[in-house]
């Protein structure tokens, strides 16, 4: 039976990866080119203002790093591991296959979500709006999870259970894919009878989740968690397991190379002849530096690519859940939320940036996560225990 479970899990995993998805952008795909502090580099009006403005010369738009940090913070919470499990492991050789749906609230009415995500596509001309007029209220993450128990370690006071987990999934209305892995150790799991059996199970674990399918930014979430649970047998074949826990998140977000005027083809705008070299010399230069040589325009738009400041963020979460198991089938419900405000949890030097208001003192700084609200995730899963 367990061998069959491994085969079924492998087949499901291959199917999830192999099924082609639409190449077109979805409404909640990132659109980081809109997050700018100065629109002068773009032609005003029409087409989203994402065309190069010749009058700006070599001036860049400027990156709105505060908006990017808030987006990464909320995306990171939603894509982080849910820690949706009791403390007790599946046991030596035990296997658990489950499908999970997680729904995380976001500040959908905030400017950074309206500008930072694609929005709807015009069915006639296939162009996207200049802003997302209706961001989702919840980020929806659907995933397949596996858990496998390893040989336990015998200790004087009981048994130390070990478990390895994997996760593969995607975020709805986007091309963002999710990959994750975790390891868990259940402390003193061997107590099943006698007075020690009245104590709850305790487990600690660590996990890493990353995303794929998105060239605009890279996001990795590392987590450490502790869980407390107590199985309650009912009528012999039913087990009800409530659990609570705490998790520490460290979010790592890094921007890709972002073209701030994506609707302008820099090569055509320049009339590109090649790099400044003996084969395509620039008549205005006496040296060969490899820079673009233009026949009809300027090379200014080549200079309008940027990288946003990296984001490093800490979050503290508490969770509670309930798992119902009947023989080999189980279902569960789970709730997780911030313990403290994100701004309070991030007071290190890297969490501050220069104030965006030009009228402020040049030395003034602001917390990147100022005003970022607490988030919560409501998750459900159904699984098969073998």
C-alpha positions, 0 to 999 in steps of 0.5 A: 500500500505504501509503495502504491502511495509513493507511485501516486505521489510521484505521478501527481508531482510529475503531472503538476509540473508537466501540465502547461500553463498559459504564457500570458500574464495574469491579473496578479502577476507582478508589474514592477515597472510601474513602481517609480518615483519620477514619471519624467522618463516616460511619455505622458498619457496613453498606453500606461505611460510606459514609453520612453520620453525623449525629453528626459535624456538619460534620466531614469524614473527612479525606483519606489523601493518602499512600495516594492518592500511592502509587496515583498512583505505581503507576498512573502507571508502568503507564500511562506509554509503554513506549518499545517500539521500536528506535532506527531509525525507519520511514524517510521515509514509512514507517508502522507499525501495532501492537497492544500488551499491557503487564502491570505489577506492583502492590502488590496486597496493599497497603491502598491498593489494597484500599480505593482500587479498587472490587472485585466487585459483588454480582450480587443487589443490584448493590452493591460491597463495602466493599473490593476483596478481590482486586485484580489482581496486574498492571495490564493495558494494551492499546493500538493504536500508530502510527508515521510517518516524516518527511522526514529531514534530511541532515547532514555525517555522516549522516541525522537520522531523525524519527518521530511516534507515537500511542497509544490504549488502555484498562486492563483491568477498568476504564473508564480509557482512554489517549491518547498521542503521541510524537516521536523523532529517530534520530541519524546514521541514514544509516549503512548501509555501510562501517565506520560501519555497525557502530555501533548506532543511537541515538535520543532521544524525548519522549512524553506520555500521559494518561487519559480516562473517569475522573472521580475523578482526572487523570493525565498522564505526560511522558517522555523516553527514549534508545534504542540498537539494532542490526538483525541481518539473517538470510537476507535477509528476516528482521531481528532487532533487540535494543535497550536504553534509559533513560527519565525519567518525570514523573508528574502526578496530580490528584484530582477533587472526591470525595464522601466519603459517596457513598451519601448523597444530600445533597439528600434528606438536607437536604430541600433547598428551594434556596439562601439567597436572596429566593426561598428565604430561610433564617429563621435568617439575616438575610443571603442567602449562597446556602447550602443551605436545608434543610426536614427535615435539615441541610446537613452532607453538602454539606460532605463533598466533598474534593480530595486533595493533588496528586502530582508524581513522578519515576521512572527506568527502564531497558528492554530488548527484542527485535524480530523482523521478517519482511518486513512483519510484526513481533513484539516483546517488551519489559521495563522496570523502575525503576533506583532506588527511587521514594522515592530518586528523589523527595526534593524538598520536594513529596514530603513530607507531615505524618506521619499519626500524631497522636502524632508531632511536629506538624512531622514529615514523611514521604516520600509514596512511602516503602515504594513498591517498584520496578515492572516492565512486561512487554510484547508487540506485533505489528505491520505495517510498510508 
